Amino acid sequence: MKRIDAATLKDWLADGAELALLDAREEGEFGTAHPFWAVPCPLSKKELRARALLPRLSARIVCMDDGRGLAETLAAWLEGIGATDVSVLDGGTAAWKAAGNVLFSGINVPSKAFGEWVEHEYGTVSVDPPQLRDWQQSGRKMIVLDSRTHEEFVRMSIPGAISVPGGELAYRIADLAPEPDTLVVVNCAGRTRSILGAESLRRAGIPNEVVALRNGTMGWELAGLRCDTGRTDRFQPGTPRSLTLALERASRFAEATGVQIIDEAALAGMQADPARTLYLLDVRDPAEFRAAHRPGSRNAPGGQLVQATDQWIGVRNARIVLLDDTGVRARMAGAWLRQMGHRDVFALAGGTMAAPVPEPPIPELAAPAPLIDVLGLLRLLDAGTPTVVVDLARSIDFREGHIPGAVWAIRSRLDAIAARLKDAAHVVLTSPDGMLARLAVAEAAGLTRGQVHVLEGGTAAWHAFGRPLVKDRTDPPDEACLDFYLRPYDRNRGIEEAMHAYLSWEIALVEEIARDGSVRFGPKVGAD
């Protein structure tokens, strides 16, 4: 197995060639300390995550961890599925730090740091929550737009706001606020999507005054104000009436930042090029993508793509082709990716859509699985047969709803519950849709004398059958949630302190990237 030292990795990160730096730890562990450009690829989800992050297995790949041997395991697995240029960072994070390099905490760090850079460079105007509340009470002519996902909005929102995820803002703003004297306020949970959303509207050149809500819903609650829950107010779906204006605005921004517009022939040439990695990302709203999309594309809603780029793009210096149906959202997202430092960013002219087609199967899922349906599981439970239901969902999702009596586990750490499995007559694996459960059969079988089954359709099938789910915010406890980087709202204790710490962390990222010295954003484009 090829090993490299920290100095070599630093040289590779700066040489302009393609490179994927994959961290094999679970997300919560990754969030404690990692190099700036590292991307989480936890062993528990390697079959799903690695294939999404690595469209081209001949790309140069470096695996890393904190020195526990996880990187070696990931590297060996990648070589086993055909990766041809895999190295391991010798000594992991400790060696990286010992060589004088900076380690960053948190997740989506490049995007978060970029948001802080944008605020600093563009002078994004923000408003404190009490001031916004006073404006609302005074009847000031305004609109509050929440740039998070709609699911996040439903969980909690600023009173009076409507859900307009960040990629939709510049596309729909002329319909939402047609009169130039309407104040536009953009919010998210913290800072990044508020800043980027507000600046998307300012860079598009709308005539309205635009401000970001300082520190988002966290700032709102820290100011002693209360968020709403369960609201569903959102933008009107469909093509906006003001499409022509939106396209003109987005085109100017994209051209100024160097986004290249390509046709079908150029895309076909890129897809046929074995020497370069290509990401084909559809930046439309998820509902639009589900209804129809280009075969081979992945859904990366524009505002979420910019705020969590490493969720979709694992190879630095790869080619990125963005598409939508009208060109507005692809151009806007591309303009921000260019300023984030992505070199080869393209928007596909006239992106074609088709009825959804089945995705190519994950090879590890091709083998038959020992399935059990909901009725079969109910018979085992009703008969009192010694049966352990193991749920491999994310800890945060297990808290929100799981089969009564189910045991939560991280797939890569099933040995932690080995004592529960050893003498069970039946072990039934589940996950939200059953996919991750299917991948864990062999690992579970090595820990029990009983029969191992996979719940067909996963926990979703149990719920769809009309069976209840247990919701328990304390199970698993915060300290056990190694698979997920808990945000302040996800914690059971010290939520206010966690909010303060999170916001301070985001603000300090500008200083941290300056200390690192290897991160370059920009250049700043346009003037107010």
N, C-alpha and C positions, 0 to 999 in steps of 0.2 A: 504494500500500500504506500503510495507516494505521500510524503509529509513535507510541509513547508514551514518556515519560521515566520515570525511576525514581520520582519523586514521585507521578506519576499511578498507577503500578502499586501503590505502597504504599497510596494512598487506596482503590483498587479492592479490595485484599486485605482492607480493614477495613470496607467499606460494607455487608456482609451479603448482597449479591447474588451470583448464581452467577458463578463465574470458574474457568477452567482455565488454569493456567500451565504450558505444555509446553516442555520443553528438548529441542532437536533433536539434541543431541550423543549419541554412543554412551554406554552406561551407565558404562563406566570413566572416560570424560572427565567426565561429569556428576558422578561421585563425588568429583572433586577439589575442586569449589567450586560452590555453587548457593544460591539463596534457599531458605528453610525450606520453603515450600509448593510449590516447583517439582516437576514430575513428569516423569520421563524418557520421551521419545517419539522414539527415535532414527530418523533418516532411513532407516536400513537395514531397519526393520520398520514403517514408517509406515502401510502399508495395514492391517496387522494390529493394531498398537497403538492408533492413533488411533481406529479405529472401536470398539474395546472401551472406550476411555476417554471417548468422546464419543457417548453414545447419542442426544443431541440436537445437531444441527449448528448450530442457531441460538443455542447458548449463547455467552456472551462468552469469547473465547479470546485469550490472549497467548502468542506464541511467543518463545523466547529462545535464546541460545547464549553463546559467549564472544567474539562479535564477528567471526566468520569468514564470515558470510553463510548459515549453515545455517538460522537462524531464518527468513530470508526465503524460502528454498526450501520449508521446511515450511509456512509461511503461504500461499504461492502454491498449493501442492498442496491444502491444506485448502479454500481458496476454490474450487479447481477441482472438488472433490467436493461442494460445496454449503454449506460453512460461510459464514455471513453476517455475523459480527461478529468479525473477526480483526485483531489488532494485533501489532506487533513491538516488543519492548523495545529502544529505541535504546541502543546501546553495550553491551548484554548484561551479563555479570557484572561487568565492570570499572566500568560506569556505576552499577550497583547498589551496589557497594562504595564508589565515590567519593562517593555521596550519603549516606554514613554508615550504610549498612545492613550487616547481618552476612551473611557467606557461610558455609555449612555444608559440611563434607566428609561423605563416606559416602553410603549409600543408605538408603531407608526411614526417613529421619530423623524425620519426625513420630511414627512408631510407636516408634522407639528412644527418643526423648526422652520420650514418654509413659510408657514402661516405667520410666524412671528417676524420673519424677514420681510414679508409683504407689508405687515403693519408698519414696520420701521421705515421701509423705503418709500412707501406710497402715502404715509401719513394718514392711515385710515382713521376716520373720525368715529368715536364711540360715545355712548351715552350710559350713564349709571342707571341702574334699575329704579331708584326712587324718582329720578327725573322722568323716566319713561312713564312710570305710574302717574306722576303729576300731569304729564301731557295727556294721558288717556282720560283722566278724570276731568280735565279742562275742556275736553272735546276737540282737541287739536286735530286737524285733518291729517290722517296718517294711516299707514298699514304696517302690520308687524308680520314678517315672513320668517317661518321656522325652516332653516336649511338642512335639518337632519333628515333621516329616513322617516317615512310616515309611521312606522312601527314605534320609533322613539317618541315621536310627537304624541301618539295616542297614550303612551305611558305617562307622560307629563308634558305640559306646555305652558307658555306664558298666556295669561288671560287675554283673549281677543286676538291671538295670533292665528294664522292659518298655515297649513303644511305646504311648503314649496321647496322640496329638496334642492340642494345647491345647483345641480346641473340644469334645473328648470328655470332658474331665476331670470337670466338674461333672455331666455327663450319666451317667457310669458309676461314679463314685467309690463309691457305696454298695454296688455289686456287687463292686468291686475291694478295698475295705477296709471290710467290714461291721462290724468291731469297733472301737469308739471308741478303744481303747488302742493301735491300730496307728499308728505314726508314718508320715506321708506326706512323701516328699521328691520335689520336682519339679526336673527339670533340662532344659537345652537345650544349645546349643553355647557360648553366652556368657551373656547376662544377661536379655534382654527376655522371652523366652518362659518362662524359669524364674520370673521375678517375676510376670508376668501369670497364669501357670498356677497358682502358689501362691496368689495373691490371688483368683483365680476360686473356688478351693475355700474360702478364708476368707470371701469375700463371700457365698458360697452358704450359709455357716453350718454346715459339717460339724463334728461334735464332735471330730474328730481334731486332734492337733497337726500343723501343716503348715509345712514349711520349704522354701526354695529352695536348690539347690546353688549356692554362690557361684561365679560365673564358669563354670559348666557344664563341658562336656568340655574346654574350653581350660584352665580352672582345674585340672581333674583331671590333665591332662598336664603343666602347669607345675609341679605339686606332685611330679612324678616318678612318677606312677602311670600305668598303661597301660590304654587303652580296649580293649574287645573289637571285633572286626570280623565282619561276616557274620551276626550274630544276627538272628532274625526274630520273637522273642517279642512278642506284641501283645495288645491287648484282645480279648475275645470279641465278635465282630460280632453284630448284631441288637439288638432293643430290650431294654434292661436290665430285669431283674426289678423294680428299684427306681424305675421310671419316675415313679410318682405322687409320690414324695418329691422326686425331681430336679426335677419340674415346679413343685412348691410352692416350692422353694428358688430356682429361676431366676425365677419370677414375682415374688417379693419383691424381688429385686435389680433386675429390669427396671422394676418400678413405681417403686422409689425413685429411679431415674435418669431417669425420664421417657420410657421406650420406650413407644410407643403401639401397641396391638394393633388391627389392622384386619381387616375381612372382605373377601370377594371384590368386593363392590360398591364399596367404597372404593378397592381396588386398581384396578378398572376405570376409576374416575374419574381416578385419577392417570395411568394409561396413556394416557388420552384428552386429557390436558392438554398443549397444545403449548407452554406458557410455562414449564414446569419440566422439568428433567432428572430422570430416574428410573433408579436402579440396582436391578435385581431379582436378588438374590444368594442362592444356595442354599448354606447353611453346613454341610451334611453332609459326611461322609467321601467322598473321590472315588469309591470303589467303589460307594457307594450312588447317587451322582449318575449314574454311568455306567449303572447298571441301570435307573433311571427318574428323570425329573425334569420339572419344569414347562417347557413350551416358552417360549423367550425368556429363561430364567434362565441365569446363569453360575455355575459352581461356585467358591465362595470359602470353603474350609474355615475354620470359625470362628476357631481359634487363629492360623492363618496370615493371615487377613484382618486381625486386630487388630495383628499384628506387621509387616505389610507392606501397609498400607491403600492406599498409592498404586499398588499393582500392579493394583487393581481400580477405584478411585474417583479419577477425574481432575478432576472438577468440584466445587469447594468450594461448600457450601451447597445441594447437590442433595438430592433425596429419596432415601432408601435404604430399600428394603423387603427384609427378611431372611426366609427361609423354610426350614423343615425339615419333618419328618413328625410330630413330637410337640410342638414348640414350645420345648423346653428349650434347644437349641443356638442358635436364633434369638434368644431372650431374653437369653442370656448374652453373645453377641457384641454385640447391640444395646446392652446396658448399658455395655460398654466403649467402643463408638463414641460414645455420648452423652457420656461423660466426656472423650473425646478432643477433643470440640468440635464433632462433627457434630450439627447442629440437628434435622433432620427424619428421625428414625430410627423405623422401624416394623417390627413382626413380624406376619406374616400368620397369622391363626388358621386352623388346619387346612389347611396348605399342601398342595395337591393335586399328585400326581405322575402321570406318564403314561409310556408307553414312549418311549424317546428318538426324537426326530425330527431329520432333517438340519437343520443350521444354515443360515440363508440364506447363499448363497455370497458371497465377497468379489468385488465387481464386476471387479476387475483379473484375477481368476482365471477369468472366464467365457470368455475367448478361448481357442481351441485352442492347445495348447503343442506344441512339437516334441519329443515323447516318444521315449525309447529305453528298452527294458527291460533287465533285468540280462543276459540272453543276448546282446542286441545290444552292450552295452558290453564283455562278455567277448570277443566276436568282434573288436571293434576292438583291444582290448589284445593278444589272442593273435596277431593279424595284424601287430602292430608298427606299425600306422598311427599317425602322430603325433597323440596324443590327450592332452589335459590334462583331468583330473577336478578340478573346483573345488568345494570343500565350503564352504557358507555357514553351517554350524552355528555355535553359540556356541563361542568358543575353548575354553572349559572342557569342552564336549561333544566337540569334535574331539580333544582330548587323550585322552579316554576311549575313543575308537574311531572310526577312519576307514578308508575304502577305501585299500588299499596304493597308495602313490604319489600320493595326492590332495594338492592344494595348498589350504591354508586361506586364506580371504579374508573380509573384511567387505564386504557387498554395496555399501554406500555408498562404498567405497574400492577398487573393482575396478581402478582405474588403477594401484594399487600392484603389481599382477601383470601389467600390460599387456604387458611384454616376454615373459612366458611364453605369452601367448595369441596374440600377433600372427601367428605363422607356423604355428600348430597347424592340422592338417587338421580336427580335431574338438575341440570344447570341450563337456564334459559337466558340467552343473551339478547338484549334489545338495545336500540339506539333510536333517535327520532324517526328515521325512515327505515331502519334495519340494515343500512349499508355497512356502517362501521361494525355492527355486530357480526355480520357475515365474515368480515376480515379477521375477526378475533377467535374463530372457532378452534384453530390448531393450538393457540396459546392457552385457551381455557381447558382444552382437552388434556393438556399436560399437567393440570393441577387438580384433577378430580377423577374418582373411580366411576362416577356416574355418567349418564348420557348427556351430551351437550346438544342443545337445540338453538335455533335462531328464530325469534318471534317474527313471523312473516308480516311484513309491512311495518314492523317496529312499533314503538309506543303510539305513533299516530293511528295505527290500525286498532290498537286497544281502545283508544279514545273514540275513534269513529264507530266502534261497536257499541258505544254507549256506556262503557265502563268508566268508573271515576278515576281521576288522577289526584294524587296527594301533592299539595303545595306546602313547602316548608322552607322558609328563607334561611333557616339555620342549618340545614342539612344539604351538603356538607358545610362545616364551619369555614370561616374565612381562611384560616391557616392551612386548610386542606386543599384549597382551590389552586393547585399548582398548574392546572391545565389552562387557566384563564387569568388574564391580567385584570384584576378587579378594579373598576372605576369607583369613585367615591359613592355613587348611588347604590353600588352592588354590595357594599359592606354592611355588616350588622352593628358595628361599634365605631365610634370616632368618625362619624360621617362628616361633621362640620370641619374637623381638623384635616380630614382627608381632602375635602374640597379646597381648603386653603393651600395645602401642600401641592395638590394637582395644578392649580392655577399658577402658583409660584414656579413650579417645574416648567410649565409651558413658557412663561415669560423669560425664564433663565436660559432657555435653549439658544437664544441668540448669542449669549456670552459663551456658552459651551461650544458651539460650532466655531466661534472665533478662536477659542483655546485649542480646539482640535487642529485647525489650520488647513485641513484638506478639503473642506466643503465649500463649494462655490455655487451660489444661486445667481439668477439674473441673466442678462441685465434688466434693470427697470425699463419699462416701456411706456412711452406716452407721458403726457402731463395733463393736469386738470385745467 
